């Protein structure tokens, strides 16, 4: 996810998302057996020890207490989701299998090295055993089975889970391209398998999102590597196609939707030149190994959905969804919006997406938040300030202090919280007008302005 700020509260803990959180191709051989996934079991890696510090402790591991404590819960019947008929209502599990400094700042702070700004430098600059220990602890405790129970109890039916290419255990038997992921620290895959078991056990549908690709598809820290976006260079694109093929072949039966790539930088000329071909080739790779049951998701690549009019539509393609991300805090002109203008801008997005979805692909508002500032610590990157208060770049417009907009929501005014409820409803209205929505993100703080029931509306006609 590229943006965030502010928070939510669906029944038990839901999430804040932008306040500080506490703590095609060559011949290929496919010789590997499919993963034997045991639902709801511990990761298929050695675990032992004891630590429950979700923000980067270095103790050895033991199975999460929440896993065993939840095992006696009644298991709902899992039935296929009717895409295009039923509304997707979900949350992202951001910061779990792909680190983002603003989501888990303590993991980065505990390194005592300000040059560690993303998961790439985390692996590059730390002792590998120490780095793996921190990550295993995080993977084991950041999200547990109890979260899936809470998500279901919140009236939500989907999670969108992020994975980096470095965590996909593809081997040279499966691809003609490099399988090296150095300096990244691999090892999240068994925890992903466990999470898929929990999701199935508790009737939560899964969108699995390739959030980081070789070379970085956008240069944001959420791709794994901050800096240049070199995904379109060399063999990176073809390598990504094989990774997608591997995921679909190995665990396609455990997920509902496979998102082919998160937020590729289509505004960059070399990525713009290849992204359409990549969507088509990766779509075909999924269909070759997983058939038509597994849905495929693409994104607008920051080009706008109108750029994809008639693309991968029926009858040339089947079961494709469009992912659209709506944030209003990364551009100065949007930060200048009044509260009413933030809401009216959301409602304009509703009309645009509804028009596109009616004649093209099922469309999902796959990332959005309540944030109207970029004040959350490190939202723009570790060590980078905020546009809102002028600490991002000198010589630009300053909108005011970040006090009262980020951090502890108990300091926020009642008027601001009333606005947040309206803003929440305007953005939910976007998703409800098309095929659904997925909030960014689950982990966070209680805010009090998000309804216990996500279908509850205080302002049902807010976009009328």
C-alpha positions in Angstrom: 0.0 0.0 0.0 1.3 3.4 -0.8 -0.6 5.4 1.7 -2.2 5.5 5.0 -3.3 7.3 7.9 -6.2 7.2 10.4 -8.1 4.4 11.8 -11.0 2.1 12.0 -13.0 0.1 14.3 -15.0 -2.9 13.2 -16.1 -5.1 16.0 -13.1 -6.2 17.9 -10.0 -4.3 16.9 -10.1 -3.0 13.5 -7.6 -0.9 12.2 -6.3 2.3 11.9 -4.5 3.0 9.0 -2.5 6.0 9.1 -1.9 6.9 12.6 1.2 5.5 14.2 0.8 1.8 14.9 2.2 0.8 18.1 4.8 -1.2 18.0 6.2 -14.1 -22.7 8.5 -16.6 -21.9 10.9 -19.6 -22.3 10.0 -23.2 -21.9 9.6 -24.1 -18.2 9.5 -27.4 -16.4 6.9 -27.9 -13.7 8.0 -30.9 -11.8 7.1 -30.0 -8.2 4.2 -31.6 -6.4 1.6 -29.2 -5.1 2.0 -28.0 -1.5 0.3 -30.3 1.0 -1.4 -27.6 3.1 -2.8 -28.7 6.5 -5.4 -26.2 7.5 -4.8 -24.2 10.6 -1.6 -25.9 11.6 1.7 -24.4 12.7 4.1 -23.2 10.0 6.2 -25.9 8.4 9.4 -24.6 9.9 11.1 -25.4 13.2 9.7 -23.2 15.9 10.7 -23.0 19.6 11.4 -20.6 22.4 9.2 -17.8 23.6 8.5 -14.2 22.6 5.4 -12.4 21.8 6.8 -9.0 20.8 5.0 -8.2 17.6 7.3 -5.3 16.8 10.6 -6.9 16.3 11.8 -8.9 19.4 14.6 -11.3 18.8 13.6 -14.2 21.0 13.2 -17.7 19.6 9.7 -18.8 18.8 6.9 -21.0 19.9 3.5 -21.5 18.3 1.3 -18.5 18.9 -0.9 -18.9 22.0 -3.9 -17.6 20.0 -3.7 -20.5 17.6 -4.3 -23.2 20.2 -6.8 -21.1 22.2 -8.9 -20.7 19.1 -8.9 -24.3 18.0 -12.1 -25.2 19.7 -14.1 -22.5 17.9 -17.0 -23.6 15.8 -15.8 -23.8 12.1 -18.3 -22.2 9.7 -19.1 -23.9 6.4 -16.8 -22.6 3.6 -18.6 -21.8 0.4 -17.4 -20.2 -2.8 -17.8 -16.5 -3.1 -20.2 -15.2 -5.8 -18.1 -12.4 -7.4 -20.2 -9.9 -9.2 -23.3 -10.8 -7.1 -22.1 -10.5 -3.5 -20.2 -7.5 -2.2 -16.6 -7.9 -1.2 -16.1 -6.3 2.3 -12.6 -6.8 3.5 -9.4 -5.6 5.1 -5.8 -5.7 4.0 -3.3 -7.5 6.3 -0.6 -4.9 5.5 2.8 -5.1 7.1 2.7 -8.8 7.8 4.6 -10.6 5.0 6.0 -7.4 3.4 7.4 -4.9 5.9 6.5 -1.2 5.8 8.4 1.1 8.2 5.3 3.2 9.0 3.3 0.1 10.0 6.0 -1.5 12.2 8.4 1.3 13.0 9.9 -0.5 16.0 11.2 -3.3 13.8 13.3 -0.7 12.0 14.1 1.4 15.1 15.5 -1.6 16.9 18.1 -2.1 14.2 19.8 1.1 15.4 20.7 1.8 11.7 18.9 4.6 10.0 20.1 3.3 6.6 17.7 0.4 6.9 14.6 1.8 5.2 12.9 -1.3 3.7 13.0 -5.1 3.6 15.8 -5.1 1.1 18.2 -3.1 3.4 16.9 -5.0 6.4 18.4 -8.2 4.9 21.4 -6.5 3.4 22.7 -4.7 6.5 21.8 -7.1 9.4 23.3 -10.4 10.4 21.1 -12.9 8.6 20.4 -15.0 11.7 19.3 -12.0 13.7 17.2 -10.7 10.8 15.5 -14.1 10.3 14.8 -14.3 14.1 13.1 -10.9 14.1 11.1 -11.7 11.0 10.0 -15.2 12.2 8.8 -13.6 15.4 6.9 -11.0 13.5 5.3 -13.5 11.0 4.2 -15.6 13.9 2.6 -12.9 16.1 1.6 -9.9 14.0 -1.5 -11.7 12.7 -2.9 -14.8 14.5 -5.9 -17.1 14.1 -7.8 -14.8 16.5 -7.5 -12.0 14.0 -9.3 -14.2 11.4 -12.0 -14.9 13.9 -12.3 -11.2 14.6 -12.4 -10.3 10.9 -15.2 -12.8 10.3 -17.1 -11.5 13.4 -16.8 -8.0 12.1 -19.0 -8.9 9.2 -16.1 -8.9 6.7 -15.7 -11.7 4.1 -12.3 -11.1 2.6 -8.7 -10.4 3.5 -6.1 -9.1 1.0 -2.7 -10.6 1.9 0.6 -9.2 0.6 3.6 -11.4 -0.4 7.0 -10.4 -1.8 8.6 -12.5 -4.5 11.5 -13.3 -2.2 9.1 -15.3 0.0 7.9 -17.6 -2.8 10.0 -20.8 -2.8 10.3 -21.3 -6.6 13.2 -23.5 -7.6 15.3 -23.9 -10.7 13.2 -26.9 -11.6 10.3 -24.5 -12.3 12.0 -21.6 -14.0 14.8 -20.8 -16.4 15.4 -17.5 -14.7 17.3 -16.7 -11.5 15.9 -17.9 -8.2 18.2 -15.8 -6.0 16.5 -13.4 -3.6 19.6 -12.1 -1.8 19.7 -10.0 0.2 16.1 -10.5 1.2 15.4 -12.9 4.0 13.1 -15.7 2.8 11.0 -17.8 5.1 7.5 -16.4 5.2 5.9 -19.0 2.9 5.1 -21.6 5.7 3.4 -18.8 7.7 1.4 -17.8 4.6 0.3 -21.5 4.3 -0.9 -21.4 7.9 -2.8 -18.2 7.3 -4.6 -19.7 4.3 -5.6 -22.5 6.6 -7.0 -20.1 9.1 -8.9 -18.2 6.4 -10.5 -21.3 5.1 -11.3 -22.6 8.6 -13.1 -19.4 9.4 -14.8 -18.7 6.1 -12.7 -15.7 5.1 -12.0 -15.4 1.4 -8.5 -14.5 0.3 -7.1 -12.1 -2.3 -3.3 -12.9 -2.5 -1.4 -9.9 -3.8 2.1 -10.0 -5.2 3.2 -6.9 -3.5 6.9 -6.9 -4.4 8.4 -8.0 -7.7 12.1 -8.5 -8.8 13.7 -5.1 -9.4 10.8 -3.3 -7.6 7.7 -2.4 -9.7 7.4 1.1 -8.2 10.4 2.1 -6.1 8.3 2.4 -2.9 9.3 0.7 0.3 6.1 -1.3 0.2 7.6 -3.1 -2.9 10.4 -4.3 -0.7 13.0 -1.9 -2.1 12.9 1.9 -2.0 14.5 3.8 -4.8 14.6 3.0 -8.5 11.8 1.0 -10.1 13.8 -1.5 -12.3 11.1 -4.2 -12.7 11.0 -3.6 -16.5 14.7 -4.2 -16.9 16.5 -7.4 -17.8 14.5 -10.7 -17.1 12.5 -9.3 -14.2 9.2 -9.4 -16.0 9.5 -12.9 -17.3 10.8 -14.0 -13.9 7.6 -12.5 -12.3 5.4 -14.4 -14.7 7.0 -17.7 -13.6 6.6 -16.7 -9.9 2.9 -16.1 -10.6 2.6 -19.4 -12.3 4.2 -21.1 -9.4 1.9 -19.5 -6.9 -1.2 -20.4 -8.9 0.0 -24.0 -9.3 1.0 -24.6 -5.7 -1.7 -22.8 -3.7 -4.3 -21.7 -6.3 -6.8 -24.0 -4.6 -6.3 -22.2 -1.3 -7.0 -18.7 -2.5 -9.9 -17.0 -4.2 -8.2 -14.2 -6.2 -4.6 -13.9 -7.2 -3.5 -10.3 -7.8 -0.8 -10.3 -10.4 1.1 -7.3 -9.1 0.5 -4.4 -6.7 0.8 -0.8 -7.9 3.2 -1.1 -10.9 4.4 2.4 -11.8 2.7 2.8 -15.1 3.7 6.5 -15.1 7.3 5.4 -15.8 7.9 4.9 -19.5 9.6 1.5 -19.4 6.9 0.0 -17.1 4.2 1.6 -19.1 5.5 -0.1 -22.2 5.4 -3.6 -20.7 2.5 -3.6 -18.1 -0.3 -4.6 -20.6 1.7 -7.5 -22.0 2.6 -8.6 -18.5 -1.1 -8.6 -17.4 -2.0 -10.8 -20.4 1.0 -13.2 -20.0 0.5 -13.6 -16.3 -3.2 -14.1 -16.7 -2.5 -16.9 -19.2 0.1 -18.4 -16.8 -2.6 -18.7 -14.1 -5.1 -20.2 -16.5 -2.6 -22.7 -17.7 -2.1 -24.2 -14.3 -5.2 -23.4 -12.3 -8.0 -23.3 -14.8 -10.8 -20.8 -14.5 -11.9 -21.3 -10.9 -9.2 -19.0 -9.5 -10.0 -15.3 -10.1 -7.3 -13.0 -11.4 -6.9 -9.3 -10.4 -5.0 -6.6 -12.2 -4.6 -2.9 -11.3 -4.8 0.4 -13.2 -1.0 1.0 -12.8 -1.7 4.6 -11.8 -3.0 5.2 -15.3 -6.7 5.3 -14.4 -9.2 2.6 -15.1 -10.3 4.3 -18.4 -6.8 3.3 -19.8 -7.9 -0.3 -19.6 -11.2 0.0 -21.4 -11.9 -3.4 -23.1 -8.8 -5.0 -21.7 -9.0 -8.7 -20.6 -12.8 -8.6 -20.8 -15.0 -11.5 -21.9 -15.0 -13.5 -24.1 -11.2 -13.2 -24.6 -10.6 -13.5 -20.8 -12.7 -14.9 -17.9 -12.7 -14.1 -14.2 -10.7 -10.9 -14.1 -11.2 -8.2 -11.6 -9.8 -4.6 -11.5 -8.2 -3.3 -8.4 -8.4 0.5 -7.8 -6.6 2.3 -4.9 -7.9 5.6 -3.6 -5.8 7.8 -1.4 -6.1 11.6 -1.0 -2.9 12.4 0.9 0.1 12.1 -1.5 -0.5 15.2 -3.6 -0.5 18.8 -2.5 -3.7 19.6 -4.4 -5.5 16.8 -2.5 -4.1 17.8 0.8 -5.5 21.3 0.2 -9.1 19.9 0.0 -11.6 20.9 2.6 -13.3 18.1 4.5 -16.4 18.5 2.2 -14.1 18.4 -0.9 -12.5 15.1 0.3 -16.0 13.6 0.4 -17.1 15.0 -2.9 -13.9 13.7 -4.5 -14.7 10.3 -3.2 -18.1 10.4 -4.7 -16.7 11.4 -8.1 -14.5 8.3 -7.9 -17.7 6.3 -7.3 -19.2 7.5 -10.6 -16.0 6.8 -12.5 -15.6 3.3 -11.2 -19.2 2.4 -11.6 -19.1 3.5 -15.3 -16.0 1.4 -15.9 -17.3 -1.7 -14.0 -20.6 -1.6 -15.9 -18.9 -2.1 -19.2 -15.6 -3.8 -18.4 -14.3 -5.7 -15.4 -15.7 -6.4 -11.9 -14.0 -3.6 -9.9 -12.9 -3.5 -6.3 -11.7 -0.5 -4.2 -8.8 -2.6 -3.0 -6.9 0.0 -0.8 -8.2 3.1 0.8 -8.1 4.8 4.2 -9.6 7.6 6.3 -6.4 9.6 6.1 -6.6 13.3 5.0 -3.0 14.1 5.9 0.3 12.3 5.4 1.3 13.0 9.0 1.7 9.3 10.1 5.4 8.7 11.1 7.4 7.5 8.1 4.3 7.2 5.9 6.4 8.6 3.1 9.4 6.5 4.0 11.7 6.0 7.0 13.3 9.4 7.8 11.0 11.3 5.5 8.7 14.0 6.8 5.1 15.0 5.9 3.9 17.3 3.2 1.2 18.5 5.6 3.5 20.3 8.1 6.3 21.1 5.6 8.8 18.6 6.8 8.7 16.6 3.5 10.2 19.3 1.3 11.0 22.9 1.8 9.5 25.6 -0.3 6.1 23.9 -0.7 2.8 24.8 0.8 2.3 24.0 4.5 -1.1 23.1 5.7 -0.7 23.1 9.4 0.5 21.1 12.4 0.1 17.3 12.5 -1.2 17.5 16.0 -4.8 16.2 16.2 -4.5 14.3 12.9 -2.3 11.4 13.7 -1.2 9.3 16.7 -3.5 8.8 19.6 -7.1 9.3 18.5 -8.1 10.4 22.0 -6.6 13.8 21.1 -8.8 14.2 18.1 -11.8 16.5 18.2 -15.4 15.3 18.1 -15.9 17.3 14.9 -13.0 15.6 13.2 -14.3 12.2 14.3 -17.7 13.1 12.9 -16.1 13.9 9.6 -14.1 10.6 9.6 -17.4 8.7 9.9 -18.8 10.6 6.9 -15.5 10.1 4.9 -15.6 6.4 5.8 -19.1 6.1 4.5 -18.3 8.0 1.3 -15.5 5.6 0.5 -17.5 2.5 1.5 -20.1 3.8 -1.0 -17.5 3.6 -3.7 -17.0 -0.1 -3.1 -20.6 -0.9 -2.6 -21.5 0.7 -5.9 -19.1 -1.7 -7.7 -18.0 -5.1 -6.5 -16.6 -4.3 -3.1 -13.9 -2.8 -1.0 -10.9 -3.7 1.1 -9.8 -1.3 3.8 -6.1 -0.6 4.4 -5.3 -2.0 7.0 -6.4 -4.3 9.8 -3.8 -3.6 12.5 -4.2 -0.3 14.3 -6.2 1.4 17.1 -9.8 1.8 18.1 -11.2 5.0 16.8 -15.0 4.9 17.6 -16.1 6.4 14.3 -16.3 3.2 12.4 -19.6 1.2 12.7 -19.6 -2.2 14.5 -21.6 -3.4 11.4 -19.9 -2.4 8.2 -23.3 -2.2 6.4 -24.6 0.3 9.0 -25.0 3.8 7.5 -25.5 7.1 9.3 -25.3 9.0 6.0 -26.8 6.6 3.4 -27.2 9.2 0.8 -23.8 10.8 1.2 -23.0 10.4 -2.5 -26.4 11.0 -3.9 
